Amino acid sequence: MITCFDIGGSFIRHGEMQLDGTVAETARVETPRDNWTDFIHAVGQSSGEAGSPISISLAGAYDERTGIADVANIPCLHGRYVQRELSDALNRPVAIINDANAFALAEAVDGVGNGKPVVFGVILGSGVGGGLVINGDLVNGFGGMAGEWGHGPIVDPTAGGKFSGIEHYACGCGQVGCVDATGSARGMERIHASLHGKTLSSKEITSAWHRNDPSGTETVEVFTTLLSRALSVLVNTLGPDVIPVSGGLSNDTKLLELIDKKTRALVLAHYSAPLVVRGQFAENGGLHGAGIFARRNLGNVHS
């Protein structure tokens, strides 16, 4: 039996892969963010029978060439050879996939992208992530970084001026002006603070927008414009058939509809149907994708 994990900065979720390939969450524990020994224990106690393989969807960059994880939200994993060290510590095969890639794979194989040639899965949560699947196969790219559209300064810090008073925010990757810094839930909150000098949560901002509050409306208009501009470049480059979305912001149907409308208005191809849509696995794409990844890859993972 293969146990699948979805490991984020707050929780470790896990579930056993069933015979039909589905994975449902059976339990979750808080992520031991700062202690490697505690982290090993948390994963190990939920890993099933001795020697059985595990497949992990990990919230962070994972370089398959080197095996090194870049996980800013879980300091005890940052810079470690996580796959090798976990496999050695737990004496079992371990497979690791980035969480955005896992979500994209879940949607392309069994979700809204099923049967579609090009699927680009997007995470819009506390950060921005993405994964590219072509003809059912995940595109890892050099260093396993394909799909990381949230990074790279889309807002040029040297261009001069500001977009409606929006600053060039620093990003956790070390650059300035990344999509992640403006297109995430935290980005929306930064934009609102820049425009209106008031700190609100993304939920409070979108709720104000739904009430036609002027400040909330302005923030959402600026946020969706910046985000759709970045998405339009991605669409023109990759030509996706669908862009399924997960993450906290995907729960707002009206917000996704606005992002979709603005994005389709900017791209060269004519999309008659919605392009940016909520994913079928928006809630459990990490676990489901880890299951698909396990079926395809664990035979090649050695303990």
BELNOR-V493973 format. One record per residue. N is the residue number from 1. RES is the residue in one letter. SS is DSSP state (hx for helix, st for strand, lp for the rest). PHI is phi in degrees with one decimal (* if undefined). PSI is psi in whole degrees, 0 to 359 (* if undefined). Layout:
# BELNOR-V493973
N/RES/SS/PHI/PSI, N/RES/SS/PHI/PSI
This chain:
# BELNOR-V493973
1/M/lp/*/133, 2/I/lp/-97.5/130, 3/T/st/-100.0/131, 4/C/st/-107.9/144, 5/F/st/-126.2/145, 6/D/st/-120.6/106, 7/I/st/-108.1/116, 8/G/lp/-120.7/183, 9/G/lp/-69.5/340, 10/S/lp/-106.0/317, 11/F/st/-135.0/153, 12/I/st/-106.7/113, 13/R/st/-102.9/146, 14/H/st/-149.1/160, 15/G/st/-167.3/157, 16/E/st/-89.4/139, 17/M/st/-75.6/129, 18/Q/lp/-84.4/173, 19/L/lp/-62.5/331, 20/D/lp/-85.4/4, 21/G/lp/90.7/354, 22/T/lp/-79.5/155, 23/V/st/-134.4/121, 24/A/lp/-114.5/142, 25/E/lp/-64.1/129, 26/T/lp/-106.8/336, 27/A/st/-166.7/166, 28/R/st/-146.6/151, 29/V/st/-134.2/159, 30/E/st/-67.0/142, 31/T/lp/-76.4/122, 32/P/lp/-72.3/97, 33/R/lp/-76.9/331, 34/D/lp/-112.8/357, 35/N/lp/-129.9/115, 36/W/hx/-63.8/320, 37/T/hx/-62.6/316, 38/D/hx/-65.3/325, 39/F/hx/-64.4/314, 40/I/hx/-57.8/317, 41/H/hx/-63.7/318, 42/A/hx/-62.6/319, 43/V/hx/-73.5/317, 44/G/hx/-62.4/322, 45/Q/lp/-72.7/350, 46/S/lp/-114.6/14, 47/S/lp/-95.5/11, 48/G/lp/78.5/197, 49/E/lp/-65.6/155, 50/A/lp/-55.8/133, 51/G/lp/83.3/350, 52/S/lp/-72.4/147, 53/P/lp/-74.8/158, 54/I/st/-130.3/150, 55/S/st/-126.4/130, 56/I/st/-120.7/127, 57/S/st/-93.7/118, 58/L/st/-115.2/130, 59/A/lp/-78.4/87, 60/G/lp/160.3/166, 61/A/st/-74.0/140, 62/Y/st/-135.6/116, 63/D/st/-89.9/107, 64/E/lp/-67.5/336, 65/R/lp/-67.3/316, 66/T/lp/-101.3/338, 67/G/lp/80.1/10, 68/I/st/-92.2/135, 69/A/st/-97.9/143, 70/D/st/-119.9/90, 71/V/lp/-124.5/89, 72/A/lp/-64.1/328, 73/N/lp/-80.8/350, 74/I/lp/-128.9/84, 75/P/lp/-54.2/327, 76/C/lp/-70.3/347, 77/L/lp/-98.4/342, 78/H/lp/-62.4/121, 79/G/lp/82.4/2, 80/R/lp/-87.9/158, 81/Y/lp/-85.0/75, 82/V/hx/-61.9/314, 83/Q/hx/-60.5/310, 84/R/hx/-66.1/316, 85/E/hx/-69.7/323, 86/L/hx/-67.1/316, 87/S/hx/-60.3/318, 88/D/hx/-66.9/317, 89/A/hx/-68.6/323, 90/L/hx/-99.1/353, 91/N/lp/54.4/54, 92/R/lp/-157.4/156, 93/P/lp/-65.1/141, 94/V/st/-132.7/131, 95/A/st/-117.6/143, 96/I/st/-131.2/135, 97/I/st/-136.0/141, 98/N/st/-59.6/144, 99/D/hx/-63.4/323, 100/A/hx/-68.2/322, 101/N/hx/-64.2/321, 102/A/hx/-62.7/316, 103/F/hx/-62.9/314, 104/A/hx/-60.7/319, 105/L/hx/-64.9/317, 106/A/hx/-59.7/316, 107/E/hx/-69.9/321, 108/A/hx/-69.7/324, 109/V/hx/-86.6/315, 110/D/hx/-125.7/358, 111/G/lp/-110.5/216, 112/V/lp/-67.9/345, 113/G/lp/-97.3/5, 114/N/lp/-56.7/126, 115/G/lp/83.6/358, 116/K/lp/-98.6/137, 117/P/lp/-63.9/317, 118/V/st/-124.8/119, 119/V/st/-125.2/128, 120/F/st/-117.9/109, 121/G/st/-85.2/137, 122/V/st/-124.0/136, 123/I/st/-107.6/123, 124/L/st/-120.2/88, 125/G/lp/-131.4/227, 126/S/lp/-66.1/338, 127/G/lp/-134.4/185, 128/V/st/-120.7/129, 129/G/st/-137.9/174, 130/G/st/-164.6/159, 131/G/st/-147.6/142, 132/L/st/-113.2/128, 133/V/st/-125.7/127, 134/I/st/-121.4/123, 135/N/lp/52.5/40, 136/G/lp/83.1/357, 137/D/st/-111.0/134, 138/L/st/-68.8/134, 139/V/lp/-97.4/109, 140/N/lp/-84.2/322, 141/G/lp/70.7/182, 142/F/hx/-63.5/125, 143/G/hx/70.1/10, 144/G/hx/71.7/19, 145/M/lp/-101.1/4, 146/A/lp/-59.6/140, 147/G/lp/95.1/351, 148/E/lp/-79.4/65, 149/W/lp/-74.1/351, 150/G/lp/-73.8/350, 151/H/lp/-124.4/152, 152/G/lp/107.1/132, 153/P/st/-71.3/89, 154/I/lp/-70.2/331, 155/V/lp/-99.4/104, 156/D/lp/-68.5/115, 157/P/lp/-69.7/349, 158/T/lp/-102.6/2, 159/A/lp/-76.8/342, 160/G/lp/84.4/148, 161/G/lp/77.4/175, 162/K/lp/-134.1/150, 163/F/st/-84.4/104, 164/S/lp/49.9/39, 165/G/lp/83.6/8, 166/I/st/-83.9/131, 167/E/lp/-81.8/168, 168/H/lp/-90.8/93, 169/Y/lp/-72.4/144, 170/A/st/-72.1/143, 171/C/lp/-108.9/154, 172/G/lp/-63.7/342, 173/C/lp/-78.8/352, 174/G/lp/104.2/352, 175/Q/lp/-97.9/180, 176/V/st/-126.8/135, 177/G/lp/87.3/20, 178/C/st/-72.8/158, 179/V/hx/-58.1/321, 180/D/hx/-56.8/327, 181/A/hx/-79.5/342, 182/T/hx/-120.1/331, 183/G/hx/-94.7/3, 184/S/lp/-96.0/177, 185/A/hx/-60.8/319, 186/R/hx/-65.9/326, 187/G/hx/-63.3/318, 188/M/hx/-59.6/319, 189/E/hx/-66.1/322, 190/R/hx/-65.2/316, 191/I/hx/-59.9/316, 192/H/hx/-63.0/318, 193/A/hx/-64.3/322, 194/S/hx/-67.1/319, 195/L/hx/-76.9/323, 196/H/hx/-124.6/359, 197/G/lp/63.9/26, 198/K/lp/-135.4/137, 199/T/lp/-93.6/116, 200/L/lp/-131.6/156, 201/S/lp/-76.1/160, 202/S/hx/-59.9/325, 203/K/hx/-64.7/318, 204/E/hx/-65.7/324, 205/I/hx/-67.5/312, 206/T/hx/-67.9/327, 207/S/hx/-64.1/319, 208/A/hx/-63.6/320, 209/W/hx/-61.5/317, 210/H/hx/-63.4/334, 211/R/lp/-88.8/5, 212/N/lp/65.7/27, 213/D/lp/-67.1/131, 214/P/hx/-59.1/318, 215/S/hx/-69.3/317, 216/G/hx/-63.3/321, 217/T/hx/-65.3/317, 218/E/hx/-63.1/316, 219/T/hx/-60.9/314, 220/V/hx/-65.5/323, 221/E/hx/-63.2/315, 222/V/hx/-66.7/314, 223/F/hx/-57.8/310, 224/T/hx/-69.3/330, 225/T/hx/-66.6/312, 226/L/hx/-61.3/317, 227/L/hx/-68.1/316, 228/S/hx/-67.4/328, 229/R/hx/-62.5/315, 230/A/hx/-65.1/318, 231/L/hx/-63.5/324, 232/S/hx/-64.0/323, 233/V/hx/-64.7/317, 234/L/hx/-61.7/316, 235/V/hx/-64.4/315, 236/N/hx/-64.9/332, 237/T/hx/-81.4/316, 238/L/hx/-100.3/335, 239/G/lp/63.0/48, 240/P/lp/-67.4/147, 241/D/lp/-78.8/331, 242/V/st/-157.1/150, 243/I/st/-121.9/90, 244/P/st/-72.3/145, 245/V/st/-124.3/140, 246/S/st/-130.1/184, 247/G/lp/97.9/167, 248/G/hx/-56.2/322, 249/L/hx/-70.6/342, 250/S/hx/-70.6/346, 251/N/hx/-74.1/346, 252/D/lp/-96.6/99, 253/T/hx/-60.1/317, 254/K/hx/-64.4/322, 255/L/hx/-64.2/315, 256/L/hx/-62.7/322, 257/E/hx/-63.1/322, 258/L/hx/-69.4/317, 259/I/hx/-61.2/317, 260/D/hx/-62.6/314, 261/K/hx/-60.6/314, 262/K/hx/-67.8/321, 263/T/hx/-65.8/312, 264/R/hx/-64.3/333, 265/A/hx/-72.8/343, 266/L/hx/-101.4/346, 267/V/lp/-93.6/162, 268/L/lp/-76.8/320, 269/A/lp/-73.5/152, 270/H/lp/-96.2/114, 271/Y/lp/-102.3/111, 272/S/lp/-80.4/337, 273/A/lp/-109.8/160, 274/P/lp/-53.2/140, 275/L/lp/-103.8/313, 276/V/st/-94.0/109, 277/V/st/-134.5/159, 278/R/st/-70.5/135, 279/G/lp/-72.2/151, 280/Q/lp/-64.9/329, 281/F/lp/-109.4/36, 282/A/lp/-60.4/332, 283/E/lp/-91.2/328, 284/N/lp/-135.3/32, 285/G/hx/-62.2/327, 286/G/hx/-62.5/312, 287/L/hx/-66.5/314, 288/H/hx/-64.0/317, 289/G/hx/-65.4/323, 290/A/hx/-62.6/325, 291/G/hx/-65.6/315, 292/I/hx/-62.1/316, 293/F/hx/-61.1/321, 294/A/hx/-64.5/315, 295/R/hx/-60.3/326, 296/R/hx/-88.8/335, 297/N/hx/-125.3/339, 298/L/hx/-67.0/341, 299/G/hx/-66.0/340, 300/N/hx/-104.2/5, 301/V/lp/-99.8/128, 302/H/lp/-109.5/143, 303/S/lp/-81.7/*
